């Protein structure tokens, strides 16, 4: 990837403003065709949002997008829409025991309303309601627990107790918010189970098993690459092997999974920085926890920078077979979403860019100016590409905001346009939501663990 050092957030604001203008149109269009009571929109087919998936994991992105639109523009009707729909349809997600997606669904809705209330942007008398939802969500997510052979554990995916997904590190902010609100998970005989403890253990096991560090763990151990899934023996908790559901292979890197780690770990660094030493001491202490989070964050972000084309948009999997047909210099050129060999994934770029920015800002605040500035400029470079054509969707007939997103390439779920050989030209609810979060972050760096910084 070619990092543009001259970019500034102010220079990107015209593109950000254009994104919000288009975003309002897209939200309105989606509400007309995907009303409450219908399946949640997941990705577009010929420009129209449709439903497809294992769970309703994108509904929070749908209504969270309205809350971000209000946050960025001050248009009250989007606050009304996001708040009304959160109350009307999101309660089932709060108590959902069958998924690892609580941070996606509930922090995007109840969490944004909680954040906006604390920032003084919302004053509706419902703070206690939002906090109750977040407390329950964090505890329910933490209860989806499987112990490992060393006595620690992880939040298991919807695949079952044998499965640790890299995605879930971004969903762990549900546990973080519930901990901030003073909540715990109550177990047998009134055992008080620390949500912070479970978050740290999950982050540690994800960093250990789903992130690689170039230390010879296997033949394909390249620093910073990620495995979508780690498989454990449920009888004794021992690690067995890497796996994948949405990537090409367990030994290649599905770039959206990589992006979840790129964003999840810097966000947890922000969270840990707000906690007192005595809260962290029972779980390894500040120095060990911070080092673990930072190691995973820098490794994954570095892998992205080293394995992404010049303009910052990755192909969907770094080891997909068609990548070899793109030419030896494909990383030195901008990504081509219309190539006949392998699709790009703009949603990975939207997620990963925010991770680069957050990591950069964190390191700069720690006095590591040179390192931090490199990640910061890389995040700006990705955003600069993403918020312009051919990725920004300017067609008023297309409901998507960011084009060229991929959902499930192995299953063949992504629409292939007539005359094309690979998916392109379509959008995803998670890609559009995270593009909005990215745009908002460029306007004013924010996080859930202490307001704007």
Secondary structure per residue as TSV (DSSP state, phi and psi in degrees):
chain	resnum	aa	ss	phi	psi
A	1	X	-	360.0	139.4
A	2	X	-	-98.8	108.3
A	3	X	-	-81.2	129.1
A	4	X	-	-93.9	107.2
A	5	X	T	-75.3	-19.3
A	6	X	T	-84.6	-9.4
A	7	X	-	-69.0	145.1
A	8	X	-	-132.5	157.3
A	9	X	H	-56.9	-38.6
A	10	X	H	-61.9	-36.8
A	11	X	H	-66.7	-24.4
A	12	X	H	-88.4	-9.7
A	13	X	H	-59.5	-37.7
A	14	X	H	-58.5	-37.7
A	15	X	H	-70.9	-37.4
A	16	X	H	-63.3	-44.8
A	17	X	H	-61.1	-41.2
A	18	X	H	-64.4	-39.2
A	19	X	H	-59.8	-46.1
A	20	X	H	-66.1	-34.3
A	21	X	H	-62.2	-45.0
A	22	X	H	-70.4	-37.0
A	23	X	H	-58.2	-40.8
A	24	X	H	-60.2	-42.2
A	25	X	H	-63.5	-41.2
A	26	X	H	-67.1	-42.8
A	27	X	H	-60.8	-45.2
A	28	X	H	-60.5	-42.1
A	29	X	H	-65.8	-40.4
A	30	X	H	-65.9	-39.6
A	31	X	H	-63.5	-27.8
A	32	X	H	-73.5	-32.3
A	33	X	H	-106.2	-12.6
A	34	X	S	-128.4	64.2
A	35	X	-	-74.6	167.2
A	36	X	T	-56.0	141.7
A	37	X	T	98.5	-15.3
A	38	X	S	-99.3	159.5
A	39	X	-	-56.5	147.2
A	40	X	-	-65.5	138.6
A	41	X	-	-67.3	137.3
A	42	X	-	-117.8	-57.1
A	43	X	E	-148.7	167.4
A	44	X	E	-93.1	150.3
A	45	X	E	-127.8	116.5
A	46	X	T	53.2	39.9
A	47	X	T	85.3	1.2
A	48	X	E	-117.9	130.4
A	49	X	E	-66.4	135.7
A	50	X	E	-135.7	166.7
A	51	X	-	-103.2	138.2
A	52	X	-	-171.4	131.4
A	53	X	S	162.6	-177.5
A	54	X	S	-86.5	-35.4
A	55	X	S	-140.5	174.0
A	56	X	-	-86.1	55.6
A	57	X	T	-81.6	-5.6
A	58	X	T	-105.9	-2.1
A	59	X	H	-63.8	-37.3
A	60	X	H	-63.7	-32.8
A	61	X	H	-68.4	-35.0
A	62	X	H	-61.0	-52.7
A	63	X	H	-84.9	-25.2
A	64	X	H	-63.9	-31.4
A	65	X	H	-61.4	-37.5
A	66	X	H	-64.4	-38.8
A	67	X	H	-67.7	-38.3
A	68	X	H	-66.5	-37.2
A	69	X	H	-61.0	-43.8
A	70	X	H	-62.3	-45.7
A	71	X	H	-56.7	-42.9
A	72	X	H	-77.9	-33.7
A	73	X	H	-114.5	-18.4
A	74	X	-	78.9	8.9
A	75	X	-	-76.8	110.4
A	76	X	H	-62.1	-29.1
A	77	X	H	-64.1	-28.5
A	78	X	H	-76.1	-33.6
A	79	X	H	-62.3	-45.5
A	80	X	H	-59.6	-44.0
A	81	X	H	-64.3	-49.5
A	82	X	H	-62.4	-42.1
A	83	X	H	-69.1	-44.9
A	84	X	H	-61.0	-44.5
A	85	X	H	-73.3	-31.5
A	86	X	H	-60.6	-47.0
A	87	X	H	-66.2	-38.0
A	88	X	H	-76.2	-36.6
A	89	X	H	-128.2	-8.6
A	90	X	-	-93.4	-7.5
A	91	X	H	-58.5	-39.0
A	92	X	H	-61.4	-29.2
A	93	X	H	-72.6	-29.8
A	94	X	H	-63.1	-39.4
A	95	X	T	-104.3	16.0
A	96	X	-	-72.4	114.7
A	97	X	-	-91.8	-3.1
A	98	X	S	-103.1	8.9
A	99	X	-	-136.7	166.9
A	100	X	S	-108.7	20.2
A	101	X	-	-105.8	18.4
A	102	X	H	-60.7	-36.4
A	103	X	H	-67.3	-30.1
A	104	X	H	-72.4	-53.7
A	105	X	H	-76.6	-46.1
A	106	X	T	-92.3	-34.9
A	107	X	I	-72.0	-31.2
A	108	X	I	-67.3	-22.2
A	109	X	I	-111.7	-77.4
A	110	X	I	-58.4	-37.3
A	111	X	I	-66.2	-42.1
A	112	X	H	-65.8	-38.9
A	113	X	H	-64.9	-39.1
A	114	X	H	-63.2	-45.8
A	115	X	H	-62.5	-46.5
A	116	X	H	-63.3	-34.1
A	117	X	H	-65.2	-45.5
A	118	X	H	-67.7	-26.6
A	119	X	T	-83.3	-1.6
A	120	X	T	81.1	11.1
A	121	X	S	-87.6	-23.8
A	122	X	-	-126.4	133.6
A	123	X	-	-141.1	78.1
A	124	X	S	-115.2	6.4
A	125	X	S	73.6	13.7
A	126	X	-	-110.4	16.6
A	127	X	H	-58.0	-42.9
A	128	X	H	-62.8	-34.8
A	129	X	H	-65.6	-45.9
A	130	X	H	-63.4	-40.1
A	131	X	H	-67.2	-39.0
A	132	X	H	-62.1	-44.1
A	133	X	H	-60.4	-42.6
A	134	X	H	-69.3	-36.5
A	135	X	H	-62.3	-48.6
A	136	X	H	-64.7	-43.2
A	137	X	H	-59.5	-46.5
A	138	X	H	-62.8	-40.3
A	139	X	H	-70.1	-42.5
A	140	X	H	-62.7	-40.7
A	141	X	H	-63.7	-42.0
A	142	X	H	-67.6	-24.8
A	143	X	H	-73.5	-15.7
A	144	X	S	-82.7	73.9
A	145	X	E	-124.2	139.0
A	146	X	E	-130.1	129.2
A	147	X	E	-80.7	148.5
A	148	X	-	-106.1	172.9
A	149	X	T	-62.4	-27.0
A	150	X	T	-89.0	6.3
A	151	X	S	91.9	-3.2
A	152	X	-	-92.8	-151.3
A	153	X	E	-178.2	-172.1
A	154	X	E	-155.7	157.9
A	155	X	E	-80.3	119.8
A	156	X	-	-89.3	153.4
A	157	X	-	-78.7	177.1
A	158	X	T	-69.7	-7.8
A	159	X	T	-70.5	-21.9
A	160	X	-	130.9	174.9
A	161	X	T	-67.5	-11.7
A	162	X	T	-82.0	-5.7
A	163	X	E	-115.6	120.8
A	164	X	E	-111.2	113.0
A	165	X	E	-90.9	142.8
A	166	X	T	-68.0	-28.1
A	167	X	T	-54.5	-35.6
A	168	X	H	-67.1	-18.0
A	169	X	H	-60.7	-31.8
A	170	X	H	-76.9	-26.6
A	171	X	H	-77.0	-13.2
A	172	X	T	-66.6	-11.0
A	173	X	H	-65.3	-17.6
A	174	X	H	-63.5	-41.5
A	175	X	H	-68.3	-38.6
A	176	X	H	-61.5	-46.3
A	177	X	H	-66.0	-41.7
A	178	X	H	-62.6	-38.0
A	179	X	H	-64.7	-44.9
A	180	X	H	-56.3	-35.5
A	181	X	T	-81.2	5.1
A	182	X	T	84.8	17.4
A	183	X	-	-93.5	156.3
A	184	X	-	-135.4	165.5
A	185	X	E	-93.0	124.2
A	186	X	E	-90.3	125.7
A	187	X	-	-109.8	-162.0
A	188	X	G	-61.3	143.0
A	189	X	G	54.8	36.4
A	190	X	G	60.1	31.3
A	191	X	-	-65.7	131.3
A	192	X	E	-95.0	107.9
A	193	X	E	-99.0	122.3
A	194	X	-	-69.1	126.7
A	195	X	H	-70.8	-34.1
A	196	X	H	-63.0	-42.6
A	197	X	H	-60.5	-43.6
A	198	X	H	-69.1	-37.4
A	199	X	H	-60.4	-47.9
A	200	X	H	-63.7	-43.3
A	201	X	H	-63.6	-42.3
A	202	X	H	-63.5	-45.0
A	203	X	H	-62.4	-39.2
A	204	X	H	-66.7	-43.2
A	205	X	H	-71.5	-34.5
A	206	X	H	-64.5	-43.8
A	207	X	H	-64.3	-33.2
A	208	X	H	-77.2	-42.6
A	209	X	H	-104.8	-31.0
A	210	X	T	-97.3	-13.8
A	211	X	B	-113.9	137.7
A	212	X	-	-108.0	154.6
A	213	X	-	-131.4	15.1
A	214	X	S	68.3	34.9
A	215	X	S	-110.9	18.6
A	216	X	S	79.3	22.8
A	217	X	S	-61.9	-38.6
A	218	X	S	-152.0	-178.5
A	219	X	T	-61.6	-25.9
A	220	X	T	-107.4	24.1
A	221	X	-	-78.8	93.7
A	222	X	-	-110.3	132.4
A	223	X	T	-55.6	126.6
A	224	X	T	93.5	-14.0
A	225	X	-	-72.0	157.6
A	226	X	B	-126.5	150.8
A	227	X	-	-100.5	134.2
A	228	X	S	-58.1	-41.6
A	229	X	E	-138.0	141.1
A	230	X	E	-112.8	136.4
A	231	X	E	-106.6	133.6
A	232	X	E	-121.4	149.9
A	233	X	-	-74.7	117.6
A	234	X	T	-74.8	-13.0
A	235	X	T	-77.1	-41.2
A	236	X	T	-124.1	0.0
A	237	X	-	78.6	11.1
A	238	X	-	-82.7	146.1
A	239	X	E	-69.9	139.5
A	240	X	E	-114.1	-52.3
A	241	X	E	-170.2	161.7
A	242	X	E	-77.6	157.3
A	243	X	E	-151.3	178.2
A	244	X	-	-154.8	149.0
A	245	X	S	-106.4	-38.0
A	246	X	S	-116.2	-9.0
A	247	X	S	-88.5	178.6
A	248	X	S	-74.0	-42.0
A	249	X	-	-155.9	159.4
A	250	X	T	-63.7	-16.4
A	251	X	T	-110.1	11.4
A	252	X	S	-119.0	176.7
A	253	X	-	-114.8	110.6
A	254	X	B	-70.6	118.7
A	255	X	H	-74.3	-23.5
A	256	X	H	-71.6	-37.5
A	257	X	H	-60.8	-42.6
A	258	X	H	-56.4	-44.5
A	259	X	H	-64.5	-36.9
A	260	X	H	-59.4	-40.2
A	261	X	H	-69.8	-39.7
A	262	X	H	-58.5	-34.8
A	263	X	H	-90.6	-39.7
A	264	X	H	-63.1	-42.6
A	265	X	H	-70.9	-45.5
A	266	X	H	-59.4	-36.4
A	267	X	H	-64.6	-37.6
A	268	X	H	-72.0	-29.0
A	269	X	H	-61.5	-41.6
A	270	X	H	-61.5	-42.5
A	271	X	H	-63.5	-50.5
A	272	X	H	-59.7	-34.9
A	273	X	H	-63.6	-20.7
A	274	X	T	-88.1	-9.2
A	275	X	S	-93.6	148.0
A	276	X	-	-74.1	157.0
A	277	X	H	-56.8	-37.9
A	278	X	H	-67.2	-26.1
A	279	X	H	-72.1	-32.7
A	280	X	H	-86.8	-24.2
A	281	X	H	-54.6	-43.4
A	282	X	T	-67.8	-12.2
A	283	X	T	-114.1	16.4
A	284	X	T	122.6	-18.2
A	285	X	H	88.9	157.0
A	286	X	H	-57.7	-46.1
A	287	X	H	-62.2	-47.1
A	288	X	H	-68.3	-44.7
A	289	X	H	-64.9	-45.4
A	290	X	H	-62.6	-42.0
A	291	X	H	-62.4	-40.9
A	292	X	H	-64.3	-47.0
A	293	X	H	-64.4	-42.2
A	294	X	H	-69.5	-36.4
A	295	X	H	-61.5	-45.9
A	296	X	H	-67.1	-40.1
A	297	X	H	-64.0	-48.1
A	298	X	H	-70.4	-37.4
A	299	X	H	-63.2	-47.6
A	300	X	H	-68.3	-41.0
A	301	X	H	-65.7	-38.3
A	302	X	H	-64.8	-40.2
A	303	X	H	-60.8	-41.9
A	304	X	H	-59.7	-46.7
A	305	X	H	-63.9	-33.0
A	306	X	H	-85.9	-15.5
A	307	X	S	-126.4	22.3
A	308	X	S	-121.7	140.8
A	309	X	-	-55.4	169.2
A	310	X	T	-56.8	-33.3
A	311	X	T	-88.2	-1.4
A	312	X	S	93.7	5.9
A	313	X	-	-104.4	119.6
A	314	X	-	-86.5	157.8
A	315	X	B	-76.3	162.3
A	316	X	S	-65.9	-29.2
A	317	X	B	-149.2	130.6
A	318	X	T	-69.0	-17.7
A	319	X	T	-111.5	10.9
A	320	X	-	-59.1	143.7
A	321	X	G	-61.5	-32.8
A	322	X	G	-73.7	-12.5
A	323	X	G	-59.3	-35.0
A	324	X	G	-65.8	-18.1
A	325	X	G	-90.6	-3.6
A	326	X	G	-78.7	-11.6
A	327	X	-	104.8	150.0
A	328	X	T	-63.0	-22.4
A	329	X	T	-102.4	19.9
A	330	X	G	-63.7	-27.2
A	331	X	G	-75.9	-16.8
A	332	X	G	-89.3	-4.0
A	333	X	S	-117.5	160.2
A	334	X	-	-60.3	147.8
A	335	X	-	-61.2	147.9
A	336	X	-	-117.0	100.7
A	337	X	T	-67.6	-14.5
A	338	X	T	-103.4	12.0
A	339	X	-	-68.1	158.0
A	340	X	S	-89.2	6.2
A	341	X	S	-108.2	-53.7
A	342	X	-	-144.7	142.0
A	343	X	-	-76.7	152.4
A	344	X	B	-83.1	169.1
A	345	X	-	-133.0	97.9
A	346	X	H	-67.1	-25.4
A	347	X	H	-66.8	-35.3
A	348	X	H	-62.3	-37.9
A	349	X	H	-65.7	-41.9
A	350	X	H	-63.4	-41.3
A	351	X	H	-71.6	-49.1
A	352	X	H	-64.4	-35.0
A	353	X	H	-60.7	-41.3
A	354	X	H	-64.8	-37.5
A	355	X	H	-61.5	-43.5
A	356	X	H	-60.3	-43.9
A	357	X	H	-65.0	-44.7
A	358	X	H	-66.5	-41.4
A	359	X	H	-64.1	-43.4
A	360	X	H	-60.0	-45.7
A	361	X	H	-65.5	-38.3
A	362	X	H	-62.7	-48.0
A	363	X	H	-65.0	-39.6
A	364	X	H	-60.7	-42.0
A	365	X	H	-65.3	-24.9
A	366	X	T	-86.8	4.4
A	367	X	T	87.4	6.7
A	368	X	-	-99.1	68.5
A	369	X	H	-61.7	-48.0
A	370	X	H	-64.5	-49.0
A	371	X	H	-61.7	-46.7
A	372	X	H	-62.7	-40.4
A	373	X	H	-65.1	-33.2
A	374	X	H	-62.9	-47.2
A	375	X	H	-66.9	-39.5
A	376	X	H	-59.9	-48.6
A	377	X	H	-66.1	-33.0
A	378	X	H	-64.1	-42.8
A	379	X	H	-61.6	-40.9
A	380	X	H	-63.8	-38.2
A	381	X	H	-62.9	-44.4
A	382	X	H	-62.5	-46.2
A	383	X	H	-61.2	-38.6
A	384	X	H	-60.8	-38.4
A	385	X	H	-73.8	-44.7
A	386	X	H	-66.1	-33.0
A	387	X	T	-92.2	25.8
A	388	X	S	-142.6	162.5
A	389	X	T	-63.6	144.9
A	390	X	T	-90.0	10.9
A	391	X	T	-94.0	-38.5
A	392	X	B	-72.6	126.7
A	393	X	-	-86.4	107.0
A	394	X	-	-99.5	-5.1
A	395	X	-	-75.5	118.0
A	396	X	T	-65.1	-16.6
A	397	X	T	-85.9	-9.3
A	398	X	-	-98.0	125.7
A	399	X	-	-78.8	-15.6
A	400	X	-	-80.0	154.9
A	401	X	S	-98.8	-42.3
A	402	X	B	-118.4	123.2
A	403	X	-	-86.9	163.3
A	404	X	S	71.3	44.2
A	405	X	-	-98.2	151.3
A	406	X	-	-123.9	137.8
A	407	X	S	-98.5	-73.2
A	408	X	-	-136.6	86.2
A	409	X	T	-62.8	-45.3
A	410	X	T	-59.6	-36.8
A	411	X	T	-79.8	-9.5
A	412	X	T	71.2	29.4
A	413	X	-	-80.8	-17.9
A	414	X	S	-83.9	138.4
A	415	X	-	-71.4	134.4
A	416	X	-	-108.8	120.5
A	417	X	-	-66.9	150.7
A	418	X	T	-55.5	133.1
A	419	X	T	87.2	-4.3
A	420	X	-	-108.9	158.7
A	421	X	S	-108.5	-16.3
A	422	X	S	-133.4	160.4
A	423	X	-	-63.4	138.5
A	424	X	-	-165.1	168.1
A	425	X	S	78.4	5.4
A	426	X	-	-116.8	168.2
A	427	X	-	-126.1	165.2
A	428	X	B	-131.7	152.5
A	429	X	H	-65.5	-38.7
A	430	X	H	-71.5	-34.7
A	431	X	H	-66.0	-44.2
A	432	X	H	-65.2	-42.6
A	433	X	H	-61.6	-46.5
A	434	X	H	-73.0	-25.1
A	435	X	H	-64.4	-38.5
A	436	X	H	-67.4	-42.6
A	437	X	H	-59.8	-41.4
A	438	X	H	-62.2	-45.6
A	439	X	H	-61.8	-42.3
A	440	X	H	-63.6	-39.6
A	441	X	H	-63.9	-34.2
A	442	X	H	-69.2	-31.9
A	443	X	H	-71.3	-42.2
A	444	X	S	-159.4	109.0
A	445	X	-	-55.8	121.9
A	446	X	E	-130.8	159.4
A	447	X	E	-152.1	170.7
A	448	X	T	-84.7	-4.8
A	449	X	T	-112.7	35.2
A	450	X	T	147.1	17.7
A	451	X	E	83.7	-160.9
A	452	X	E	-77.9	138.3
A	453	X	-	-116.9	360.0
